[in-house]
Amino acid sequence: MYKMSALPIAVNYAESLPSLPAGATAREVVLRPTNGSTFQPNSTISWDFNNAGFIDPASVYIRYKYTIASAGASSMIGTPYATPFSRLNLLFGSNQVESISQYNQVVNALSNMTLDVAQKYGLQSLYGFKGETGVPTLEELDGRTCATNEVGTFGGHLPCLLTQSDKLFPAFLAPQIRLELAVDSVANMFRPDSTAVPTGITLSNVELVYRQIDLGAEVEAMVRSMGDVMIRSSSFVNSASVLSAGTQGQVALVFNQRLASIKSAFLLCSSNQADSNLWGDAVDVTKSNGTYALTIAGGQYPQTPYSTSQNKNGILAGLKQACGSIYDKTNSQSINSIEWNLEDGDATTLTAPAKFYVGVDLEVVDSDFILSGISSQNSSISVDIQMGTATTDAHNVNLLMAYDAIIEINADGFASVRM
């Protein structure tokens, strides 16, 4: 006789439900910079988090007011709320545990690789796409056309080790947490061929917002008694090399980032031409006549190099895999065929930037395993590009890598990051 060993989850009404401790509270914390009230290009904005309660990583975001000094319309490139920021630094006490260079490029690439056009449409006003005049079309969700002396507000999330932690962050246990954003130069925020490139930009009322959760002294004491607290997180590192104009044949660009677990890697090739979006573009430098691959610790990834002459759209499938799973219907990009096929030497526009992102999945198993990616701790990384046609322009080749990390906090309040 068949005997059911356990009730199906759907009808197991006796299963205990998790509950918060009595007296648990949450409040919104609004941090203002510790080093000023207004910020100009080439300055740094700093915030110090409260050393109390738990930080909800998914709640951290920035909001601010901007004032542009210009004599006419200008074209702000990228994802506007992040465009002013060239670097993000995260510090635990006096130790800098993270520094993401060309942060505006990182956020823009993530926006294009993880949001579909419907999601970007819904974020149009918050992120700052298009401008204040007219209803945007689906092709106007890149960059922003700014009016003469425009004043407005932006907001958005800040991808980093803190915000991508998989558990509530125990701020009461950790050393002082400081987050810094470096403001870029005006010339690096706007297309060079703008009707009137602004002469300046001022950021004010710059606020960092998050939810602080208080679970009570008893819970905090239990956390302290655990000894070393280990929190899984992930983040990004971005570095660049130069590819000269007139380059042809096999090129190996060496990058020296040493990481224990690289989940995925992305190549972005941009130029500084007057008819470009600068770092906001990512073109095919092979001109549909070459291959891309990475060499890490003696292994080649992908094992069969991506070919732009044989199957260029297959590289787009690889990009989707590098961002998650090709079978995940929520894993979407906002890249159309025009943007995907822009090449070295092509002129780009504000509303149709080049988006030829070469993505390589480097996880051994796509799962929740920690440190499931490829290690580069004992070797450099080589970006191998075969070009059958000589390049027209010089390019910055950026290697953007997503990596696993473990944040470790001991009972004495010392924190470190293993990555």
VMD Tcl script that draws the C-alpha trace (Angstrom):
set ca {
  {0.00 0.00 0.00}
  {1.35 3.44 -0.95}
  {1.97 5.67 2.03}
  {2.63 9.37 1.58}
  {5.83 10.24 3.48}
  {5.27 13.99 3.53}
  {2.65 16.50 2.54}
  {3.29 18.47 -0.63}
  {4.49 21.98 0.14}
  {1.36 23.46 -1.41}
  {-0.89 21.85 1.23}
  {1.46 21.61 4.23}
  {-0.39 24.05 6.48}
  {1.46 22.89 9.60}
  {4.78 24.29 8.38}
  {6.02 26.98 10.75}
  {6.17 30.51 9.40}
  {9.21 32.72 9.98}
  {8.58 35.80 12.09}
  {10.47 38.90 13.17}
  {11.39 39.42 16.84}
  {9.05 41.60 18.86}
  {9.89 45.27 18.59}
  {11.67 45.04 15.23}
  {11.61 48.38 13.40}
  {12.77 49.91 10.15}
  {13.36 53.51 9.20}
  {14.54 55.41 6.17}
  {17.94 57.01 6.61}
  {18.91 59.96 4.43}
  {22.65 60.65 4.45}
  {24.08 63.94 3.32}
  {27.72 64.34 2.25}
  {30.26 64.82 5.00}
  {32.50 67.03 2.85}
  {30.26 69.72 1.36}
  {26.86 70.68 0.00}
  {27.61 71.35 -3.67}
  {30.02 69.52 -5.95}
  {31.75 70.44 -9.20}
  {33.55 68.29 -11.79}
  {36.72 66.55 -10.58}
  {35.58 66.58 -6.94}
  {34.66 63.70 -4.61}
  {31.42 63.18 -2.66}
  {31.62 61.21 0.63}
  {28.96 59.67 2.87}
  {29.39 57.89 6.22}
  {26.78 55.26 7.11}
  {25.31 54.99 10.59}
  {27.01 52.39 12.79}
  {23.64 51.06 13.95}
  {21.26 48.27 13.07}
  {21.32 46.40 9.78}
  {21.53 47.93 6.29}
  {19.11 46.53 3.73}
  {21.43 46.25 0.68}
  {18.54 46.33 -1.80}
  {17.36 49.70 -0.47}
  {20.47 51.84 -1.08}
  {20.11 54.52 -3.74}
  {21.25 58.04 -4.61}
  {19.21 61.14 -5.47}
  {20.43 64.61 -6.31}
  {19.79 67.93 -8.07}
  {21.91 69.05 -11.01}
  {22.44 72.44 -12.65}
  {24.04 72.58 -16.10}
  {25.75 75.72 -17.41}
  {25.34 75.79 -21.19}
  {24.50 78.20 -24.00}
  {22.40 75.68 -25.93}
  {21.22 72.08 -26.13}
  {23.73 69.43 -25.07}
  {23.81 65.63 -25.30}
  {24.49 63.80 -22.03}
  {25.69 60.27 -22.79}
  {25.07 56.97 -21.03}
  {22.55 56.39 -18.25}
  {22.15 60.00 -17.05}
  {21.83 59.54 -13.28}
  {25.22 57.77 -13.22}
  {26.91 59.78 -16.00}
  {28.54 62.34 -13.64}
  {30.40 59.68 -11.63}
  {33.77 58.41 -12.83}
  {34.62 56.24 -9.80}
  {33.00 54.55 -6.80}
  {35.06 53.80 -3.68}
  {33.91 51.76 -0.67}
  {35.83 51.95 2.61}
  {35.53 49.91 5.82}
  {37.25 52.00 8.45}
  {40.53 53.19 6.95}
  {40.69 50.29 4.46}
  {39.53 50.80 0.89}
  {37.90 47.49 -0.02}
  {36.56 48.43 -3.45}
  {37.24 50.91 -6.24}
  {35.29 50.75 -9.51}
  {36.82 52.94 -12.22}
  {34.78 54.48 -15.06}
  {31.72 53.83 -12.89}
  {29.42 55.65 -15.33}
  {30.40 53.18 -18.04}
  {29.77 50.21 -15.73}
  {26.27 51.37 -14.76}
  {25.41 52.18 -18.38}
  {26.52 48.75 -19.59}
  {24.54 47.02 -16.83}
  {21.49 49.09 -17.75}
  {21.68 47.96 -21.37}
  {22.53 44.33 -20.54}
  {19.97 43.71 -17.78}
  {16.97 45.98 -18.51}
  {14.60 45.66 -21.44}
  {13.09 48.72 -23.14}
  {9.87 48.47 -21.12}
  {11.82 48.59 -17.86}
  {13.91 51.52 -19.09}
  {10.71 53.28 -20.17}
  {9.33 52.92 -16.65}
  {12.58 54.37 -15.23}
  {12.80 57.14 -17.84}
  {12.15 60.05 -15.50}
  {14.14 58.69 -12.53}
  {17.19 57.70 -14.57}
  {16.93 60.82 -16.76}
  {16.58 59.38 -20.28}
  {15.59 61.58 -23.27}
  {14.76 64.97 -21.71}
  {11.77 66.92 -20.46}
  {10.05 67.62 -23.80}
  {7.78 65.14 -25.55}
  {6.83 61.57 -24.81}
  {9.80 59.22 -25.39}
  {9.72 56.48 -27.98}
  {11.38 53.13 -27.34}
  {14.40 54.38 -29.29}
  {14.91 57.37 -26.98}
  {15.95 55.48 -23.88}
  {19.67 56.19 -24.12}
  {21.34 59.42 -23.04}
  {19.58 62.74 -22.53}
  {19.11 65.93 -24.54}
  {19.62 68.73 -22.01}
  {18.14 72.19 -22.47}
  {20.05 75.46 -22.08}
  {21.09 75.89 -18.43}
  {18.94 72.92 -17.47}
  {18.10 72.24 -13.81}
  {16.62 68.91 -12.73}
  {16.85 65.86 -10.50}
  {18.06 62.28 -10.99}
  {18.14 59.12 -8.89}
  {19.14 55.47 -9.09}
  {20.81 52.49 -7.47}
  {24.55 52.04 -6.88}
  {25.90 48.56 -7.73}
  {28.83 47.70 -5.42}
  {29.91 45.18 -2.78}
  {27.64 46.69 -0.13}
  {24.48 46.86 -2.23}
  {24.91 43.37 -3.69}
  {25.34 41.55 -0.37}
  {23.07 38.54 -0.08}
  {22.15 39.24 3.58}
  {21.34 42.27 5.71}
  {24.60 44.08 6.42}
  {25.36 44.36 10.18}
  {26.39 48.02 10.41}
  {26.41 47.83 14.22}
  {29.21 45.25 14.04}
  {31.23 46.62 11.12}
  {33.76 49.47 11.21}
  {32.74 52.86 9.85}
  {31.38 52.41 6.30}
  {32.13 55.19 3.83}
  {31.00 55.41 0.22}
  {32.61 57.87 -2.19}
  {31.69 58.98 -5.71}
  {34.19 60.92 -7.84}
  {32.65 63.49 -10.19}
  {33.88 63.26 -13.79}
  {34.96 66.11 -16.04}
  {32.29 67.89 -18.10}
  {33.99 66.84 -21.35}
  {33.54 63.18 -20.39}
  {29.79 63.51 -19.72}
  {28.60 64.99 -23.04}
  {28.97 64.17 -26.72}
  {31.74 66.27 -28.28}
  {29.40 67.28 -31.14}
  {26.69 68.69 -28.84}
  {25.18 71.95 -30.09}
  {26.73 73.56 -27.03}
  {28.97 71.47 -24.79}
  {28.32 72.71 -21.22}
  {30.93 74.79 -19.46}
  {30.04 73.34 -16.08}
  {27.72 71.19 -13.95}
  {26.89 71.50 -10.26}
  {25.47 68.70 -8.12}
  {23.54 69.71 -5.00}
  {21.22 68.15 -2.43}
  {23.13 64.90 -3.05}
  {21.54 62.32 -0.75}
  {22.28 58.65 -0.12}
  {19.16 56.83 1.06}
  {18.72 53.39 2.63}
  {16.59 51.39 5.08}
  {18.08 50.81 8.52}
  {16.55 47.79 10.26}
  {16.66 47.37 14.05}
  {16.03 43.80 15.22}
  {16.76 44.50 18.87}
  {19.66 44.04 21.30}
  {19.04 40.30 21.67}
  {19.46 39.63 17.94}
  {22.56 41.82 17.79}
  {24.06 39.93 20.73}
  {23.39 36.63 18.95}
  {25.16 37.93 15.85}
  {28.16 39.05 17.95}
  {28.35 35.61 19.55}
  {28.77 33.98 16.13}
  {32.37 35.16 15.96}
  {33.42 35.88 12.39}
  {30.46 36.89 10.24}
  {30.82 36.04 6.55}
  {28.58 37.65 3.95}
  {28.49 36.65 0.32}
  {28.51 39.49 -2.20}
  {29.53 40.29 -5.76}
  {30.65 43.34 -7.68}
  {32.51 44.60 -10.74}
  {35.99 45.66 -11.71}
  {36.63 47.73 -14.83}
  {40.01 48.26 -16.48}
  {41.16 49.51 -19.86}
  {43.85 49.05 -22.50}
  {44.45 50.89 -25.77}
  {44.03 49.55 -29.30}
  {45.73 51.82 -31.82}
  {44.31 52.96 -35.14}
  {45.51 50.88 -38.10}
  {45.82 47.68 -36.02}
  {45.35 44.41 -37.92}
  {45.99 40.73 -37.29}
  {46.22 39.00 -33.90}
  {46.34 41.22 -30.81}
  {46.70 40.11 -27.17}
  {45.87 42.79 -24.58}
  {47.05 41.91 -21.07}
  {45.06 42.78 -17.92}
  {46.38 42.12 -14.42}
  {43.23 41.85 -12.30}
  {43.69 39.04 -9.74}
  {40.35 37.61 -8.64}
  {39.41 34.31 -7.00}
  {36.12 33.84 -8.86}
  {35.24 35.67 -12.07}
  {31.60 34.97 -12.87}
  {31.55 36.65 -16.29}
  {33.57 39.07 -18.40}
  {32.51 41.73 -20.90}
  {34.49 43.59 -23.56}
  {33.57 47.18 -24.44}
  {35.50 48.95 -27.20}
  {34.95 52.72 -27.36}
  {36.56 55.69 -29.11}
  {36.98 59.43 -28.49}
  {35.82 60.56 -31.92}
  {33.69 63.72 -32.21}
  {30.81 61.69 -33.70}
  {30.77 59.17 -30.84}
  {29.29 58.71 -27.37}
  {32.79 58.28 -25.93}
  {32.67 55.59 -23.20}
  {28.94 55.21 -23.87}
  {29.66 53.29 -27.09}
  {30.83 49.69 -27.54}
  {31.71 48.91 -31.17}
  {32.93 45.82 -33.03}
  {36.60 46.58 -33.69}
  {36.92 43.58 -36.04}
  {34.45 45.13 -38.52}
  {32.61 41.79 -38.78}
  {35.85 40.12 -39.87}
  {37.53 38.56 -36.87}
  {37.27 36.77 -33.51}
  {37.21 37.46 -29.75}
  {38.39 35.26 -26.87}
  {39.92 35.41 -23.39}
  {42.86 33.47 -21.99}
  {42.79 32.94 -18.21}
  {45.13 30.59 -16.32}
  {46.07 28.81 -19.54}
  {42.47 28.18 -20.62}
  {40.67 29.81 -23.53}
  {37.14 31.19 -23.05}
  {34.99 30.52 -24.88}
  {36.72 27.34 -26.08}
  {35.69 28.22 -29.64}
  {36.41 31.94 -30.13}
  {33.47 34.17 -30.98}
  {33.50 34.84 -34.73}
  {32.04 38.08 -36.07}
  {32.31 36.85 -39.67}
  {30.70 33.43 -39.18}
  {28.01 34.03 -36.54}
  {27.87 37.54 -35.12}
  {24.42 37.13 -33.59}
  {25.67 34.03 -31.79}
  {27.79 36.42 -29.71}
  {24.54 38.04 -28.56}
  {23.40 34.65 -27.25}
  {26.71 34.39 -25.40}
  {26.07 37.82 -23.88}
  {22.69 36.65 -22.62}
  {24.36 33.59 -21.06}
  {26.98 35.80 -19.40}
  {24.17 37.84 -17.80}
  {22.28 34.81 -16.47}
  {20.63 32.10 -18.55}
  {19.51 32.08 -22.18}
  {16.36 30.27 -20.99}
  {15.46 32.92 -18.41}
  {12.64 35.04 -19.83}
  {13.41 37.79 -17.29}
  {17.03 38.01 -18.51}
  {16.59 40.74 -21.11}
  {18.70 43.33 -22.88}
  {17.82 46.64 -24.55}
  {19.95 46.24 -27.68}
  {18.49 46.60 -31.16}
  {20.02 45.38 -34.41}
  {21.36 48.81 -35.41}
  {23.12 49.29 -32.08}
  {24.46 45.73 -32.13}
  {25.98 46.04 -35.60}
  {27.82 49.37 -35.20}
  {31.53 48.94 -35.98}
  {34.88 50.69 -35.80}
  {34.71 53.84 -37.95}
  {30.92 54.18 -37.79}
  {29.33 57.38 -36.48}
  {26.94 56.83 -33.59}
  {24.08 58.95 -32.27}
  {22.81 59.78 -28.80}
  {19.64 57.69 -29.24}
  {21.40 54.81 -31.04}
  {24.73 54.26 -29.28}
  {26.89 51.27 -30.18}
  {26.09 48.26 -27.97}
  {28.34 45.49 -29.22}
  {29.03 43.98 -25.79}
  {31.07 40.77 -25.96}
  {30.07 38.68 -22.94}
  {31.72 35.45 -21.76}
  {30.17 33.22 -19.08}
  {32.97 32.02 -16.77}
  {31.05 30.15 -14.08}
  {31.77 26.44 -13.72}
  {28.17 25.87 -12.63}
  {25.41 28.46 -12.91}
  {24.07 28.16 -9.37}
  {24.24 29.61 -5.88}
  {27.66 28.05 -5.18}
  {30.17 30.53 -3.80}
  {33.37 31.02 -5.78}
  {31.95 29.20 -8.79}
  {33.86 31.24 -11.37}
  {37.33 31.10 -12.94}
  {40.32 32.24 -10.84}
  {42.92 34.67 -12.18}
  {44.88 34.94 -8.92}
  {47.93 33.17 -10.31}
  {47.96 34.59 -13.84}
  {47.16 37.64 -15.89}
  {44.22 37.80 -18.29}
  {44.71 38.09 -22.03}
  {42.07 39.54 -24.33}
  {42.74 37.96 -27.73}
  {41.30 39.75 -30.77}
  {41.86 38.62 -34.36}
  {41.21 41.43 -36.88}
  {41.08 40.64 -40.56}
  {40.57 44.34 -41.35}
  {42.66 47.23 -40.03}
  {40.99 49.53 -37.49}
  {40.08 53.07 -38.53}
  {40.03 54.68 -35.07}
  {41.97 54.25 -31.85}
  {39.94 52.53 -29.12}
  {39.84 52.05 -25.39}
  {39.24 48.34 -24.78}
  {37.55 47.95 -21.40}
  {37.41 44.60 -19.64}
  {34.47 44.59 -17.23}
  {34.36 41.59 -14.90}
  {31.68 40.44 -12.48}
  {33.19 38.59 -9.54}
  {32.25 36.81 -6.30}
  {33.40 38.20 -2.97}
  {33.15 37.34 0.72}
  {32.90 40.14 3.29}
  {34.26 38.99 6.64}
  {33.57 40.90 9.88}
  {34.99 39.70 13.19}
  {33.68 40.35 16.69}
  {36.23 43.15 17.18}
  {34.70 45.12 14.33}
  {37.44 44.53 11.76}
  {36.18 43.92 8.23}
  {37.95 42.58 5.15}
  {36.97 41.40 1.67}
  {38.16 38.27 -0.09}
  {37.69 38.40 -3.84}
}
mol new
graphics top color blue
foreach p $ca { graphics top sphere $p radius 0.5 }
foreach p [lrange $ca 0 end-1] q [lrange $ca 1 end] { graphics top cylinder $p $q radius 0.2 }
display resetview
